[in-house]
Amino acid sequence: MAFRDDCENVVDIQGLWHVYQPMGEVALKNVDLTIKKGDFVALIGQNGSGKTTLIKHMNGLLKATKGTVMVGGEHVKDQLVSDMARYIGYVFQNPAHQIFSDSVEAEIAFGPKNLGYPPEEVAKLVDQALQDVNLEKWRTEMPFMLGRGQMQRLAIASILSMKPSVLIIDEPTTGLDWRECIRVMNLVKKLNDDGHTIIMTTHSMNLVSLYAKRVVVLRFGEKISDGTVDEVFKQTEILKTA
């Protein structure tokens, strides 16, 4: 197994259905979605539209009921979640659900250590990630002593240290004031400018308009619109239904 960094379509989803068992709730209905290398995609839609269900198929946290999901040229169904972390990183909506170590640097080091990087390389990756998220001064602090925005940046850093090509970020600005929102989103934009593919779920249309290159709209588990920010935002009747 080898994910291809040169793969033009980093995510290629065809005819994806997901049914939650045992209740039989249909969360995704025949979704087709292709995401290209270097894209910055915002997934939008009401709560229950299928956004989080969709992104959890991209890193193997959920398996398709029907349809195919390919990431980096590989079928997700054949991969371990731990192996996929080398290629596609997932930042949870609530960083408290992701963070568990007793120091900032230990949190960032956990991923590359478990991927088998040698100690010297782990140290370099930690230093670089701390610099990327501007948390160098807090490297020895306990993560849960940080502010909400700092914890969000730490969660991003803990994924960056594993050097993924693709970053999935679920509602990155939940609970942040506007200043911290902009700080986190400027970080995400810089990562995109540096070559990372970004897939973000959000309810903030302001942030979509400021940062995303492309918008995908979901409603009741179906994809109802897909295009540039300008193209999608002009579809006012469709947006009202979503």
C-alpha positions as CSV (number, residue, x, y, z in Angstrom):
1,M,0.0,0.0,0.0
2,A,1.3,3.4,-1.0
3,F,-0.7,6.6,-1.1
4,R,0.4,8.7,-4.1
5,D,1.5,12.2,-3.3
6,D,1.4,12.9,-7.1
7,C,-2.3,11.8,-7.4
8,E,-4.3,14.6,-9.0
9,N,-7.5,13.5,-7.4
10,V,-6.7,13.2,-3.7
11,V,-10.3,12.2,-3.0
12,D,-12.5,10.4,-5.4
13,I,-16.0,9.3,-4.2
14,Q,-18.5,7.6,-6.4
15,G,-22.1,6.6,-5.5
16,L,-21.5,6.8,-1.8
17,W,-24.4,5.7,0.5
18,H,-24.1,5.4,4.2
19,V,-26.8,3.8,6.4
20,Y,-26.4,3.9,10.2
21,Q,-27.3,0.6,11.8
22,P,-29.3,-0.8,13.6
23,M,-31.9,2.0,13.1
24,G,-31.4,2.2,9.3
25,E,-30.9,5.9,9.2
26,V,-29.8,7.0,5.7
27,A,-27.1,9.6,6.2
28,L,-25.6,9.8,2.7
29,K,-27.4,9.2,-0.6
30,N,-25.5,8.5,-3.8
31,V,-22.8,11.2,-3.3
32,D,-20.2,11.8,-6.0
33,L,-17.3,14.0,-5.0
34,T,-13.8,14.6,-6.5
35,I,-11.3,16.8,-4.7
36,K,-8.1,17.8,-6.4
37,K,-4.7,18.3,-5.0
38,G,-4.2,21.7,-3.6
39,D,-7.9,22.5,-3.3
40,F,-9.6,24.3,-0.4
41,V,-13.1,22.9,-0.1
42,A,-15.8,24.0,2.3
43,L,-18.6,21.6,3.0
44,I,-21.7,23.4,4.2
45,G,-25.2,22.4,5.1
46,Q,-27.5,22.3,8.2
47,N,-26.8,20.0,11.1
48,G,-27.8,16.5,10.0
49,S,-27.0,17.2,6.3
50,G,-24.2,14.6,6.3
51,K,-21.1,16.7,6.4
52,T,-19.4,14.9,9.2
53,T,-20.5,11.5,8.0
54,L,-19.0,12.3,4.6
55,I,-15.6,13.4,5.9
56,K,-15.3,10.4,8.2
57,H,-15.4,8.2,5.0
58,M,-12.3,10.0,3.7
59,N,-10.0,8.7,6.4
60,G,-11.6,5.4,7.1
61,L,-13.5,6.2,10.4
62,L,-16.6,5.1,8.6
63,K,-17.0,2.5,5.8
64,A,-19.4,2.9,2.8
65,T,-22.6,1.0,2.9
66,K,-22.5,1.3,-0.9
67,G,-20.2,3.0,-3.4
68,T,-16.5,3.6,-3.6
69,V,-14.2,6.0,-1.7
70,M,-10.6,6.4,-3.0
71,V,-8.0,8.6,-1.3
72,G,-4.5,9.1,-2.8
73,G,-5.3,6.5,-5.4
74,E,-6.1,3.8,-2.9
75,H,-9.5,2.3,-1.9
76,V,-10.2,3.4,1.7
77,K,-12.0,0.1,2.5
78,D,-8.7,-1.7,2.2
79,Q,-6.8,0.6,4.5
80,L,-6.2,0.9,8.3
81,V,-7.1,4.2,9.8
82,S,-3.6,4.3,11.3
83,D,-2.0,3.9,7.9
84,M,-4.2,6.6,6.4
85,A,-2.9,9.1,8.9
86,R,0.3,9.3,6.9
87,Y,-1.6,10.8,4.0
88,I,-4.8,12.4,5.3
89,G,-5.1,14.1,8.7
90,Y,-8.4,14.7,10.7
91,V,-8.8,17.6,13.1
92,F,-11.9,17.1,15.3
93,Q,-14.5,19.8,15.9
94,N,-13.7,19.8,19.7
95,P,-10.0,19.7,20.3
96,A,-10.7,18.3,23.8
97,H,-11.8,15.1,22.1
98,Q,-8.5,14.8,20.4
99,I,-5.9,16.0,23.0
100,F,-4.7,13.7,25.8
101,S,-1.0,14.2,26.5
102,D,0.4,16.1,29.5
103,S,2.4,18.6,27.5
104,V,2.0,20.5,24.3
105,E,5.2,19.0,22.8
106,A,4.3,15.5,23.9
107,E,0.9,15.9,22.1
108,I,2.6,16.9,18.9
109,A,5.2,14.1,19.1
110,F,2.7,11.3,19.7
111,G,1.7,10.9,16.0
112,P,5.1,10.8,14.4
113,K,6.4,8.5,17.2
114,N,3.7,6.0,16.5
115,L,4.4,6.2,12.7
116,G,7.9,5.0,13.5
117,Y,9.9,8.2,12.8
118,P,13.3,8.2,14.6
119,P,13.7,10.5,17.6
120,E,15.8,13.1,15.8
121,E,13.1,13.4,13.1
122,V,10.3,13.5,15.7
123,A,12.1,16.4,17.4
124,K,12.4,18.3,14.1
125,L,8.7,17.7,13.3
126,V,7.7,18.9,16.7
127,D,9.8,22.1,16.4
128,Q,8.4,22.8,12.9
129,A,4.8,22.2,14.0
130,L,5.1,24.5,17.0
131,Q,6.5,27.2,14.7
132,D,3.7,26.7,12.2
133,V,1.0,27.2,14.8
134,N,2.9,29.8,16.9
135,L,3.0,27.8,20.1
136,E,6.7,27.7,20.7
137,K,6.3,29.5,24.1
138,W,3.8,26.9,25.3
139,R,5.7,23.7,24.4
140,T,6.0,22.5,28.1
141,E,2.5,23.6,29.1
142,M,-0.4,21.2,29.9
143,P,-2.7,21.4,26.8
144,F,-5.9,21.8,28.9
145,M,-4.4,25.0,30.4
146,L,-4.4,26.6,27.0
147,G,-7.1,28.9,25.6
148,R,-9.7,27.5,23.3
149,G,-8.0,28.9,20.2
150,Q,-4.6,27.7,21.3
151,M,-6.0,24.2,21.8
152,Q,-7.4,24.3,18.3
153,R,-4.0,25.3,16.9
154,L,-2.4,22.5,19.0
155,A,-4.9,20.0,17.5
156,I,-3.8,21.1,14.0
157,A,-0.2,20.9,15.0
158,S,-0.6,17.3,16.3
159,I,-1.8,16.4,12.8
160,L,0.8,18.5,10.9
161,S,3.6,16.6,12.7
162,M,2.6,13.5,10.8
163,K,3.2,15.3,7.5
164,P,-0.2,14.5,5.8
165,S,-0.8,15.8,2.3
166,V,-4.5,16.4,3.1
167,L,-6.1,18.0,6.1
168,I,-9.7,17.4,7.1
169,I,-10.9,20.1,9.6
170,D,-14.3,19.7,11.2
171,E,-15.8,23.1,12.2
172,P,-12.4,24.6,13.1
173,T,-13.7,27.8,14.7
174,T,-16.5,26.5,16.9
175,G,-16.5,28.4,20.2
176,L,-13.9,30.9,19.1
177,D,-14.2,34.7,19.2
178,W,-13.7,36.5,15.8
179,R,-10.0,37.3,16.5
180,E,-9.2,33.7,17.2
181,C,-11.3,32.6,14.2
182,I,-9.1,34.7,11.9
183,R,-5.9,33.5,13.6
184,V,-6.9,29.8,13.1
185,M,-8.2,30.4,9.5
186,N,-5.0,32.3,8.5
187,L,-3.1,29.3,9.7
188,V,-5.3,27.0,7.6
189,K,-4.9,29.3,4.6
190,K,-1.1,29.3,4.9
191,L,-1.1,25.5,5.0
192,N,-3.2,25.5,1.8
193,D,-0.7,28.0,0.2
194,D,2.1,25.7,1.2
195,G,0.5,22.8,-0.8
196,H,-1.8,21.1,1.7
197,T,-5.3,20.1,0.4
198,I,-7.9,21.4,2.8
199,I,-11.3,20.0,3.4
200,M,-13.3,22.0,5.9
201,T,-16.8,21.8,7.3
202,T,-18.3,25.0,8.6
203,H,-21.5,26.9,9.3
204,S,-19.8,30.3,8.9
205,M,-20.5,31.8,5.5
206,N,-18.2,34.7,6.3
207,L,-15.3,32.3,6.6
208,V,-16.3,30.4,3.5
209,S,-16.3,33.7,1.5
210,L,-13.0,34.8,2.9
211,Y,-11.0,31.5,2.6
212,A,-12.5,28.7,0.6
213,K,-11.8,28.1,-3.1
214,R,-14.7,25.8,-3.6
215,V,-18.0,25.0,-1.9
216,V,-20.0,21.8,-1.7
217,V,-23.5,22.0,-0.3
218,L,-25.2,19.0,1.4
219,R,-28.9,18.6,2.3
220,F,-30.4,15.5,3.9
221,G,-27.4,13.5,2.8
222,E,-27.4,14.6,-0.8
223,K,-25.0,16.9,-2.6
224,I,-27.1,19.7,-4.1
225,S,-24.5,22.1,-5.3
226,D,-20.7,22.2,-6.0
227,G,-18.7,25.0,-7.5
228,T,-16.6,28.1,-6.8
229,V,-17.7,30.4,-3.9
230,D,-19.2,32.9,-6.3
231,E,-21.0,30.2,-8.3
232,V,-22.6,28.6,-5.2
233,F,-23.4,31.9,-3.4
234,K,-25.4,33.1,-6.4
235,Q,-27.7,30.0,-6.1
236,T,-29.8,31.8,-3.4
237,E,-32.9,29.5,-3.8
238,I,-30.7,26.4,-3.4
239,L,-28.9,27.9,-0.4
240,K,-32.2,28.7,1.3
241,T,-33.3,25.1,1.2
242,A,-29.9,24.0,2.7
